[in-house]
């Protein structure tokens, strides 16, 4: 997938991460997956591995949240496309989410995920 769009995926639950990777792949999008906000910051700071968007769970266990991760990435690269995934924290999106971000509530259909990423990247382009 040499020309595929790559997305930095941050999800701390392995089964959900695998589901997300498959959903993105079905939509022609490649995932660069990590399981924590700290690992995502490291990956992003080391050159983003060519990733064009951040797709992050909001609740990432111990460590920084998806909200904080997105803010830190936006400090490095203003306007970087961000998509949040959550089930319980959706009401906090307006106060915690970065400007221009998208929120997808779990559970979601695979096609919803790929469509949201594609739409966000088209808007950012």
DOZA-906357 format. One record per residue: residue number from 1; residue in one letter; z, x, y of N, C-alpha, C, CB in turn. Coordinates in pm, 1 decimal. Glycine has a CB too. Layout:
DOZA-906357
NUM  A  Z  X  Y  Z  X  Y  Z  X  Y  Z  X  Y
...
END
This chain:
DOZA-906357
1  X  0.0  83.4  -119.6  0.0  0.0  0.0  0.0  87.1  125.0  121.4  -94.5  0.4
2  X  -98.1  171.3  137.5  -102.7  264.9  246.7  -104.6  202.0  384.6  -219.5  349.6  231.5
3  X  -170.5  88.8  400.7  -181.2  24.4  531.3  -83.9  -91.3  548.9  -321.2  -24.7  552.3
4  X  5.9  -109.1  454.6  98.7  -222.1  461.0  196.4  -204.5  576.2  175.1  -237.2  328.5
5  X  235.9  -315.2  633.9  342.3  -315.4  733.6  472.7  -291.2  659.9  346.1  -450.1  815.0
6  X  555.5  -201.8  714.6  686.0  -172.9  653.3  795.8  -233.4  738.2  708.1  -19.9  637.2
7  X  895.2  -288.9  669.7  1009.7  -351.6  734.7  1136.7  -288.8  678.9  1009.6  -506.5  713.5
8  X  1229.9  -256.3  768.3  1360.2  -205.6  727.1  1447.3  -324.5  688.7  1427.0  -120.9  840.5
9  X  1479.5  -335.3  559.9  1557.7  -446.4  506.6  1701.0  -398.7  482.7  1494.4  -501.7  374.6
10  X  1797.9  -474.4  537.2  1938.6  -439.5  519.7  2008.0  -558.6  453.2  2006.6  -402.8  657.5
11  X  2042.5  -541.1  327.2  2106.2  -647.4  248.1  2200.0  -580.8  148.3  1999.1  -737.6  174.2
12  X  2327.4  -621.7  149.8  2426.8  -557.1  65.0  2437.1  -615.2  -75.8  2559.3  -565.4  130.5
13  X  2367.9  -723.5  -103.7  2370.6  -782.7  -237.8  2238.7  -752.0  -308.4  2395.0  -937.0  -230.8
14  X  2247.0  -678.9  -419.7  2128.5  -627.9  -489.1  2030.6  -737.8  -531.0  2171.1  -550.2  -610.8
15  X  2080.3  -849.8  -585.3  1989.6  -956.9  -629.1  1914.4  -1019.2  -511.7  2067.9  -1065.3  -703.4
16  X  1984.6  -1038.2  -401.7  1919.6  -1094.8  -283.3  1819.0  -995.2  -227.2  2024.2  -1132.7  -175.5
17  X  1855.1  -867.7  -228.0  1764.0  -764.2  -179.0  1635.3  -762.8  -261.6  1832.2  -625.6  -183.4
18  X  1647.8  -772.9  -392.4  1531.0  -775.4  -480.3  1443.7  -897.5  -451.2  1575.0  -775.2  -627.9
19  X  1506.7  -1012.8  -430.6  1434.8  -1135.5  -394.7  1357.0  -1114.2  -263.7  1534.2  -1255.3  -380.4
20  X  1421.2  -1053.0  -165.1  1358.0  -1028.9  -34.8  1240.2  -933.4  -49.3  1460.4  -972.1  65.8
21  X  1260.6  -825.5  -123.9  1152.1  -728.6  -144.4  1031.1  -795.5  -208.0  1199.9  -611.7  -232.4
22  X  1054.3  -878.8  -311.4  944.4  -949.5  -378.0  875.7  -1046.3  -282.5  996.1  -1025.2  -501.2
23  X  954.4  -1118.9  -203.1  897.7  -1215.8  -108.4  810.3  -1145.2  -5.2  1010.0  -1294.9  -37.7
24  X  857.6  -1032.2  44.9  779.1  -957.8  143.1  652.0  -902.5  80.2  862.3  -843.7  203.1
25  X  664.8  -845.8  -39.5  549.0  -789.1  -108.4  441.7  -895.2  -131.3  591.4  -727.2  -242.2
26  X  484.1  -1016.0  -169.6  390.1  -1126.8  -188.1  317.1  -1160.0  -58.0  463.6  -1251.0  -240.0
27  X  382.5  -1131.6  56.4  321.2  -1155.7  186.4  249.6  -1033.9  242.4  425.2  -1201.0  283.5
28  X  234.1  -928.6  160.8  164.3  -809.0  204.9  247.9  -717.1  292.4  42.1  -847.7  278.1
29  X  379.6  -728.7  282.4  470.7  -650.3  365.0  556.0  -562.8  273.5  560.3  -742.7  453.9
30  X  568.2  -436.4  308.3  644.7  -342.0  229.2  787.1  -332.2  282.5  577.2  -204.2  229.3
31  X  884.9  -326.7  192.8  1025.4  -317.6  232.0  1077.6  -176.4  213.9  1110.3  -415.5  151.2
32  X  1153.5  -131.0  311.6  1231.0  -7.5  301.1  1376.0  -55.4  302.5  1198.5  98.0  420.2
33  X  1438.5  -64.8  186.2  1567.2  -133.0  173.1  1685.5  -37.4  168.4  1567.2  -217.9  49.5
34  X  1791.2  -78.2  238.8  1919.6  -9.6  235.5  2028.0  -115.8  223.5  1940.7  79.9  362.9
35  X  2150.2  -73.4  185.5  2253.8  -172.7  157.6  2365.5  -178.4  260.8  2312.9  -145.4  24.8
36  X  2354.4  -100.5  368.8  2458.8  -105.4  471.1  2399.7  -80.9  609.3  2568.5  -2.0  441.2
37  X  2474.4  -123.5  709.8  2432.0  -100.3  847.0  2427.2  47.6  879.1  2524.4  -171.1  943.5
38  X  2522.8  122.3  826.6  2526.8  265.9  851.3  2403.2  335.1  792.1  2655.3  326.5  792.3
39  X  2366.0  297.8  670.2  2246.3  355.5  607.3  2121.4  317.3  685.9  2233.5  308.3  460.4
40  X  2119.5  195.0  737.9  2004.9  150.4  817.8  1992.8  232.7  945.4  2017.8  1.0  852.2
41  X  2105.1  257.6  1012.7  2101.9  339.0  1135.0  2051.7  479.3  1104.9  2241.4  345.7  1199.5
42  X  2096.4  536.2  995.9  2053.5  669.8  956.5  1902.9  671.4  928.4  2132.1  717.3  832.4
43  X  1855.9  574.7  851.2  1714.0  564.0  819.2  1631.9  546.4  946.3  1688.9  447.2  722.9
44  X  1678.2  459.4  1033.2  1607.5  431.2  1158.0  1603.3  556.0  1246.3  1674.9  314.5  1233.3
45  X  1716.0  623.0  1259.9  1724.6  741.9  1345.5  1642.3  857.9  1290.7  1869.8  785.0  1360.9
46  X  1624.1  861.1  1160.0  1546.0  968.1  1097.1  1396.0  941.5  1101.8  1589.5  986.1  953.2
47  X  1352.7  847.8  1183.2  1210.0  824.5  1197.9  1162.8  689.5  1150.9  1136.4  927.5  1125.7
48  X  1256.0  602.9  1115.5  1226.0  464.6  1079.5  1139.1  451.1  956.6  1159.7  396.6  1193.3
49  X  1096.8  562.9  896.7  1008.1  558.9  780.1  888.3  468.2  806.6  1084.7  510.7  655.3
50  X  843.6  466.0  931.4  727.1  386.3  967.1  754.5  237.4  973.3  618.0  411.6  870.4
51  X  880.5  196.9  977.2  915.0  55.0  979.5  885.5  -5.0  1115.6  1062.3  34.7  943.7
52  X  831.3  -127.1  1112.7  792.6  -194.0  1236.5  884.9  -308.1  1275.2  653.3  -245.6  1224.1
53  X  984.6  -339.4  1190.5  1078.3  -447.6  1221.5  1205.4  -427.1  1139.9  1015.0  -587.7  1191.8
54  X  1312.1  -490.6  1186.1  1440.6  -491.3  1116.3  1464.1  -631.3  1061.8  1557.5  -447.3  1210.8
55  X  1492.9  -639.4  933.4  1528.2  -764.7  867.1  1666.6  -742.9  808.7  1422.3  -806.3  755.6
56  X  1769.4  -801.0  871.9  1905.8  -770.3  832.7  1989.8  -893.6  803.5  1971.2  -690.3  939.2
57  X  2070.8  -880.6  699.1  2174.9  -978.7  675.2  2276.5  -961.4  787.6  2240.8  -961.4  532.3
58  X  2345.7  -1067.4  822.8  2446.1  -1058.2  929.3  2576.3  -1001.3  874.5  2471.0  -1196.6  993.2
59  X  2620.4  -1051.0  761.1  2747.3  -1007.4  701.6  2718.6  -902.3  595.1  2825.4  -1128.1  640.3
60  X  2752.8  -777.6  627.5  2718.9  -665.3  540.6  2841.0  -601.8  475.6  2644.1  -561.1  619.0
61  X  2945.4  -679.8  452.1  3065.9  -624.7  390.4  3139.2  -536.0  489.3  3031.0  -545.6  263.2
62  X  3199.1  -428.3  439.1  3269.5  -334.5  526.4  3169.4  -260.0  613.7  3353.9  -234.6  443.5
63  X  3212.6  -220.3  732.2  3123.4  -147.1  822.2  3066.3  -238.3  928.2  3010.5  -81.3  744.2
64  X  2959.5  -191.7  989.7  2903.3  -268.0  1101.1  2828.3  -392.0  1051.8  2809.5  -179.6  1183.7
65  X  2825.0  -493.3  1134.6  2755.4  -617.7  1101.8  2607.6  -606.0  1137.9  2819.6  -737.6  1175.4
66  X  2532.1  -702.9  1092.8  2391.5  -709.6  1131.5  2374.4  -728.0  1281.4  2322.7  -822.4  1058.0
67  X  2468.1  -801.8  1344.0  2462.0  -819.6  1490.3  2469.7  -683.7  1559.4  2577.4  -912.3  1540.0
68  X  2571.1  -604.4  1520.4  2592.5  -473.0  1581.6  2477.3  -378.1  1550.6  2724.5  -412.4  1533.0
69  X  2428.9  -381.0  1427.4  2316.3  -296.7  1387.0  2195.9  -320.9  1477.9  2278.5  -323.7  1240.0
70  X  2162.6  -446.1  1498.7  2046.3  -478.6  1583.3  2066.5  -429.1  1726.3  2020.9  -630.5  1583.8
71  X  2187.2  -445.4  1779.8  2213.7  -396.2  1916.2  2196.5  -245.1  1924.3  2356.1  -435.1  1961.1
72  X  2245.1  -173.3  1823.6  2233.1  -26.7  1824.1  2087.2  16.9  1811.4  2316.0  34.2  1709.7
73  X  2011.6  -51.4  1726.4  1869.8  -17.5  1711.3  1794.8  -46.7  1841.5  1806.6  -96.6  1593.5
74  X  1829.5  -155.1  1906.7  1766.3  -187.4  2035.6  1802.5  -85.6  2144.3  1807.8  -328.0  2080.7
75  X  1918.2  -20.5  2133.3  1951.9  86.9  2228.0  1857.9  205.7  2207.9  2100.1  131.5  2210.7
76  X  1818.9  230.4  2083.7  1728.3  340.8  2051.2  1584.5  303.8  2086.1  1739.2  377.9  1901.8
77  X  1543.7  182.7  2047.1  1406.8  135.8  2069.0  1412.2  -6.4  2125.0  1323.3  140.7  1936.3
78  X  1415.3  -18.1  2258.8  1419.7  -151.8  2319.9  1302.2  -238.6  2273.1  1418.4  -140.3  2473.7
79  X  1332.2  -364.4  2247.1  1228.3  -458.3  2206.5  1190.3  -452.4  2059.5  1107.9  -434.8  2287.4
80  X  1258.4  -367.2  1981.2  1225.1  -356.6  1838.5  1244.7  -493.4  1772.9  1313.5  -247.6  1767.4
81  X  1145.9  -542.3  1696.4  1155.6  -675.0  1635.0  1272.6  -686.3  1536.3  1025.6  -707.9  1563.6
82  X  1349.8  -794.3  1550.5  1468.9  -816.3  1467.7  1466.9  -956.5  1409.1  1597.5  -794.7  1549.9
83  X  1491.7  -962.9  1278.3  1509.7  -1090.5  1209.2  1644.1  -1084.8  1138.4  1392.3  -1119.3  1107.7
84  X  1727.2  -1183.9  1166.0  1857.2  -1195.2  1099.9  1846.7  -1293.9  985.1  1967.3  -1239.2  1199.9
85  X  1923.3  -1267.5  878.6  1936.2  -1360.7  767.3  2084.8  -1392.2  751.8  1875.2  -1301.3  634.1
86  X  2118.2  -1520.3  738.7  2258.0  -1556.9  720.7  2269.2  -1697.3  666.1  2334.3  -1545.0  851.9
87  X  2384.6  -1725.2  607.7  2413.1  -1863.1  569.1  2526.5  -1917.0  654.6  2448.9  -1872.6  418.7
88  X  2630.1  -1837.2  672.9  2749.0  -1886.3  743.3  2750.2  -1858.2  893.3  2870.4  -1825.9  682.3
89  X  2676.4  -1758.5  938.4  2687.9  -1714.5  1077.6  2579.3  -1767.2  1170.8  2686.5  -1566.8  1081.9
90  X  2498.5  -1860.0  1124.9  2389.0  -1911.5  1208.3  2436.0  -1963.1  1344.7  2317.2  -2022.6  1134.9
91  X  2550.5  -2032.7  1355.0  2593.9  -2082.4  1486.1  2621.2  -1971.1  1587.9  2718.2  -2166.1  1469.4
92  X  2644.3  -1848.7  1541.0  2675.7  -1737.2  1630.7  2551.7  -1666.9  1686.3  2761.3  -1637.0  1558.2
93  X  2432.8  -1704.9  1638.9  2309.8  -1634.9  1675.3  2286.6  -1632.1  1826.0  2191.5  -1699.6  1607.0
94  X  2304.2  -1744.1  1892.7  2277.3  -1748.4  2036.7  2366.7  -1652.9  2114.7  2295.8  -1889.8  2089.2
95  X  2492.3  -1635.3  2072.2  2583.2  -1547.7  2145.3  2580.5  -1403.2  2093.8  2724.1  -1602.2  2136.8
96  X  2546.2  -1382.9  1967.4  2552.5  -1249.6  1908.1  2416.7  -1182.0  1888.5  2621.4  -1258.1  1777.1
97  X  2311.6  -1261.2  1872.8  2180.0  -1205.8  1843.9  2115.8  -1140.0  1964.4  2090.1  -1313.0  1792.1
98  X  2027.9  -1042.5  1939.3  1956.5  -976.5  2047.5  1842.3  -1066.1  2096.5  1902.3  -838.9  2001.2
99  X  1802.5  -1046.1  2222.3  1694.7  -1125.8  2281.8  1566.7  -1114.5  2200.0  1668.6  -1081.4  2426.3
100  X  1498.8  -1226.3  2185.4  1370.2  -1227.9  2116.6  1379.1  -1216.4  1966.4  1286.2  -1118.8  2167.3
101  X  1499.2  -1226.1  1911.7  1515.0  -1216.0  1766.7  1487.3  -1351.2  1701.1  1656.9  -1166.7  1730.6
102  X  1476.6  -1346.2  1568.7  1453.8  -1465.5  1487.7  1568.5  -1474.1  1386.9  1312.8  -1461.4  1415.4
103  X  1610.2  -1596.4  1354.7  1713.5  -1615.6  1252.9  1658.4  -1704.4  1142.6  1842.2  -1677.6  1314.4
104  X  1678.9  -1660.4  1019.4  1641.4  -1739.0  901.8  1770.4  -1770.8  827.2  1538.1  -1661.9  809.3
105  X  1791.3  -1899.0  801.9  1911.9  -1939.2  729.4  1889.0  -1933.9  579.2  1955.4  -2080.1  771.1
106  X  1986.4  -1874.9  509.2  1985.1  -1872.9  362.5  2035.6  -2007.3  313.1  2072.5  -1755.6  305.5
107  X  1983.8  -2056.8  205.0  1872.6  -2001.4  127.9  1738.4  -2034.5  194.4  1875.5  -2055.4  -16.8
108  X  1641.8  -1949.8  173.6  1508.3  -1972.3  229.2  1403.8  -1949.5  121.4  1482.3  -1879.6  350.6
109  X  1287.1  -2006.2  143.5  1176.0  -1988.0  50.2  1109.6  -1853.4  78.2  1072.7  -2104.7  62.2
110  X  1057.0  -1787.6  -24.3  991.7  -1658.0  -3.4  883.7  -1661.6  105.4  930.4  -1610.7  -133.3
111  X  804.0  -1768.5  106.7  696.6  -1777.5  205.9  751.5  -1783.7  348.4  609.9  -1900.2  178.4
112  X  869.7  -1844.4  366.5  931.2  -1850.7  499.5  959.1  -1711.5  553.2  1060.8  -1931.9  495.1
113  X  1005.2  -1624.6  466.4  1042.7  -1489.7  506.6  920.7  -1410.3  552.7  1112.3  -1417.4  391.3
114  X  817.5  -1407.9  471.7  696.2  -1334.3  508.4  633.2  -1392.5  634.3  594.9  -1336.6  392.9
115  X  635.7  -1524.7  646.6  579.0  -1588.8  766.1  657.6  -1551.9  891.2  576.7  -1741.2  749.3
116  X  789.9  -1547.6  881.2  873.2  -1512.7  996.7  847.8  -1368.9  1040.4  1022.1  -1532.2  963.7
117  X  837.5  -1277.4  944.3  810.0  -1137.5  978.4  673.4  -1126.2  1043.9  817.2  -1047.4  852.7
118  X  572.5  -1188.5  985.0  437.4  -1181.7  1040.5  431.8  -1240.5  1180.9  339.0  -1254.7  949.7
119  X  496.4  -1353.2  1200.2  497.2  -1418.6  1331.3  566.3  -1331.1  1435.7  566.8  -1555.4  1322.8
120  X  679.9  -1272.8  1400.3  751.8  -1187.8  1493.5  670.4  -1064.8  1531.3  884.8  -1146.0  1434.3
121  X  603.2  -1004.7  1432.8  521.7  -886.5  1461.5  400.6  -923.2  1546.5  476.3  -819.6  1331.1
122  X  341.9  -1040.3  1522.5  228.4  -1085.4  1604.7  273.2  -1107.0  1748.3  167.0  -1215.8  1547.7
123  X  393.0  -1163.2  1766.6  446.9  -1188.6  1900.3  476.2  -1057.5  1971.3  574.3  -1274.3  1892.3
124  X  526.4  -958.8  1896.3  563.0  -830.3  1956.1  441.2  -745.3  1990.5  653.3  -753.4  1862.1
125  X  329.2  -772.2  1923.9  209.9  -688.3  1943.4  144.3  -704.8  2076.5  110.7  -716.9  1839.1
END
